[in-house]
Amino acid sequence: MLLMRDTKRYSSCFFIDAHQDVYSCNSFYSFIGGYSYMRWLLDHSPIRIGRIVASLLGLCLVLMPLASCGTTETLKSVPLDLGIPAEALNSKVTGSVPDNTVLHVRITFKVDPKLMQKAQNQKIEPGKPSHLEEFAKQIGIDDGTYQKFKDFFSPQGITLKLSKMRTHLSIDAKASSFAKVLQTKFVTHSYNGRNFYAPDAKKPPMVPQFLLGSIEAVTGLDNYSVQPTHQASFTPATSAKAQQAQADCSPPSQTLLPKEIAHAYGVDQLWNQGLHGENMTVNLVEIDGSMKSDIQNYLDCISFKGKVTPINVDGHPQDVLGESTLDIQMVAGLARSANIKVYQTDGTSNNVDDIWVNVNDELQQIIDDNVNNANSGSTVSISLGAAEEEMSQQDMRAIDQSIQQLTKVEHMTVFVASGDCGAFGSHQYGNLSVSFPASDPWSVAVGGTILQVDGGQARAQETSWSDGSNRSSCKNRWGTGGGLSKVFSQPSWQNQTGVKNNLSNGKRQVPDVSAAAYDLAVYFQGQWGSVGGTSAAAPIWATSLALVNQGLLKQGKSFNPSPQLLYDVAKKNNRAYYDVTQGNNLYYKAAQGWDYTTGLGTPNLNDFYNAMVR
């Protein structure tokens, strides 16, 4: 039968014969009359005519709308729901997206949960390549389905690229091309004090129903999701005049140094066992850049022996805001022989794209780069996020699947900062919300604390990090993010005594664990200073687990990348975490056991490691 995306203009269509083979109709675009179309049929093989005519049911598809031909539901064009709230989609239209604007659209394909579970249960063989290319043929789309997508997006100027795991399709083209293919137009809106673009609500994007069944999420057709918060709060230690004098290794005395964090959390006890991150990789997901001179000065100060590798994804970052600098230095200070891969993209506010598309592209790049490396014990650290209610459903579903692939298929634990606005992830005081992707159940959400050490660098006191001195504006200073998800169900590992509480409601609880997030020493813009935020806590945990995995691999033992690991360890050894029982996040209070400010607590890494070894 013949499927047309626009039965009035005949601009694009497919043949689907009795064997469900798909053929492009480009070869007869010029034949728009029934008589000419009949002449085309008569000029071709009778056998082929028989196969096609059996499905065409005559010439009705050429002469009238598809619905009038009595075709099956699977061949209808249907609207694509982008999951944008109706009040936003119907808000004031302020203009149109210029036709020559390049949009970066991404399709995430559905994956059989049984295959994901199979990958998760696959035995980890230390030191052996994983060869996931073969598994990709099972978990991803097959060649026939991919060909149907290529045929649908066939107009000239549209570029397609399929990921190595065959679960993620990149499509880059001008807005005019997407508008033509999807029978829509792109308009701009003003809503709740911000601007975004999306397909016109009166003319939603249309796709064939037989393609829709393969789609988990489509992103990049809009930028409704708010930009992720990612700027670290840096406080210079001295005036600008003293910057040059600080180009040494003398951080201000009141800040937490890497060696103090290492001693307080037991990282140095792993150092004493020869575990410094050799052959281990910590992957950082960034939307800002760093100054090479800042990084090099810090690495020289700590005698770093590993390697820092920047990897640009979707362009080079335009800004240096301190987040990437902080993450690199946190990892390097605790694992001085590790490989640090910095996946960085452009997160500037003048970028018309959905920045979450770029973030997911970074996650997909990590997946692609590790198809043969799933037994390595590598970890991922993400220090950005946005309130769940300010995200589109499509962006959340796409990133959720990427995090699941990283965890289940490539055996990498993904740590995500829980946010720096306390219990109010939307930056609106009094509006309870949590930050995504920390709220994703397959990520390890990391909260923040105020850690104090004594003269011997031992852990002296630790409280939940919060600052309610200015409740009119968060500016990433209200404190450790935590609370209850409004989107994700509670994972099985949180449905247990000691985690469930009188506020539990069947939803995901945040955070899982925590670490120091206040007054940490960092070298930024040519000077030493202090930095705070759960942005520091996430890489501390990602690095700590990489060292634990190194020790396990060294002994020929397997490791567990699932967030469930953190809860299993707590059951095995109640000394694996320091329970933080003082403080709050401006709504929830710290308490004995798991709580909404610091989760299970901060790492007592030697006992954590011993629980894993046994």
C-alpha positions, 0 to 999 in steps of 0.5 A: 500500500501507499502511505503519504505524509501529505495526501494533498501535496504528495510531498513524501510517501512510502510503498509497503508491500505485502511482505512489509517491505518499504520503498521510497516513492521519490521516483514518482513524485512528479506523478500527481494525477491518477492517470499518470500513476496508472501509466507508471504501474503499467510500465513495471513488472506484473509480479511487482504490480501484483504485490503492490496492488494487493495492498493498495486496494486500487488507487484510492490512496492517490485520490483521497485521504488515507483514512477513507481507504479502510487501511489498518491503524498501524499505517496512519500518521499520528500526532507525536506528543512531546509531553509539554504541559498544555498551558505552556504549549498553548501560551502566547506565541511570540514568533516563528523559528527561522527556516534556516535554524539547524535543529538537532533532533534525537530519537531514543528507541524502545528497548526490551526490558528483558534484554536490559535485565539480561545485560545487567545480569551478565557476568563481569569478567575483569580485564576482558573486553566486553564486545557489546557490538554483538549485543547491540544487534539484539537490544537496538533497532534492526536494519529493516526498522532503521531503513524505514526511519531513513526513508521517512527522513529522506529529503535532502539536507537531513543527516542521520547517525545511529549510535553503536548500541543502535538505540539512539538516532541523531538527526540534524537538519534545518527547521524548514526540513523538519517542518516539511517532513513532520507536517508542522511549523515551529513557533516561539512562546513566552511562558512564566518569564521564559522563552521556548520554541516548539511545534505549533500546538494547532499543527502537531508533528505527525509520524507514521504509526508504524514508526511510532511503535519503535520510539521511546522519546523524541528530543530537540523538536522543542527546548521547553526544558529549563537549562540545567543549573551548572555554575559552581559557587566560587569564592576567591580567597584574596583580591585580584592583586594577589592572584599572581602570587597565588600561582603556587600550592598554598590554598587558603587555610580555612578550606578543605584540602584533598588530603583532608577529605581523603583522610576524613573519608578513608580514601587514604587507606585505599592509597595505602593499599596501592590504589590510586586510580591506575587504569581506572576512568572517571567520566565527567559530564560538563556543559562548560569548559575550563582554563588549561592553566588552572587545571595544570597548576592544580595537577602540578601541585598534587603531583598528578600522574594520570591523564585528563582528556577533554572530549568535545561533544556537539561543539566546544564549550563557550564559557568557563564557569567553574563547574568543570574545573571543580569536578576535574580537581575533585577527582584528581585530588583523590585519585592521582593516577586516574584517567579523567575524561571530560565530556564537554559541550556548549551550555551557553544561554544563547544556544537555541538548542535544547541543552538537554539534547547536548547532555544526552549526547554526552551520555551517548558518547560515553556509551559509544566509547565504552562498548568494549570496556564494560568490565573496567569499573569506570564511573560517571559523574554529573553535576547539573540538573533541573527541577522535574516539573521544569523538564519535558517528558521526552527529555527525561525519558531519553536521559533515563534510558541513557543512564540505564544503559550506562548502568545495566549494559556498560556496568558504570555507576552514574553519580548525580549531584542532588542540587543546591537549592535544598528541598526546593529544586525549582529555586522557588522557596516553599515549592517542594521539588527534586532535581533531575537527573538526580531523581532518576532511580538508576542514578546515585543521587549525592547530597552535600554536607559541611565537613569539619576536620581536626588538627590531625585531618580526622573527621571531627563533625559533619552536618547537612549543608544548608544556608537560609540567610537569603530565602528570596534567591537560591543562587545555588546556596540554599543547601543539599537537594533532597525530597520525593520525586513526583515522576519516578516510582520508588525503586525496590532497594529503597522499599525497606526498613530504615529507608521508608519513613512516615513521609514515603509515598511510593516515589523515589527518595533523594538523595542516596548518599552524600559527601562534603559540599562546603568550603573545598579548595579549588584553583580557578581563574588564576587564584585559590579559593573555596567552592561549595555545592553538591557539584563537589560531592558527586565527583568525590563519590564517583572517584571513591567508588572507582578506587573501590572497583580498582581494588576488587578488579585487582583481586579478580572480583566482580563489582556491582554498578547498580545503585542498589549496591549502596543499600546492600553495603549498608546492610552488610556493614553499618560502619560503611557510612558516617550517619549524618544526624544534624542539620537540614535542607530548609525543610527536611531534617537530618535524622538517624539512618537514611534521611532526605538531606544526606541519604545513607550518609557519607563514605567510611571508605575502608569499611565500605571496601571491606564489605565489598571484598567479603 
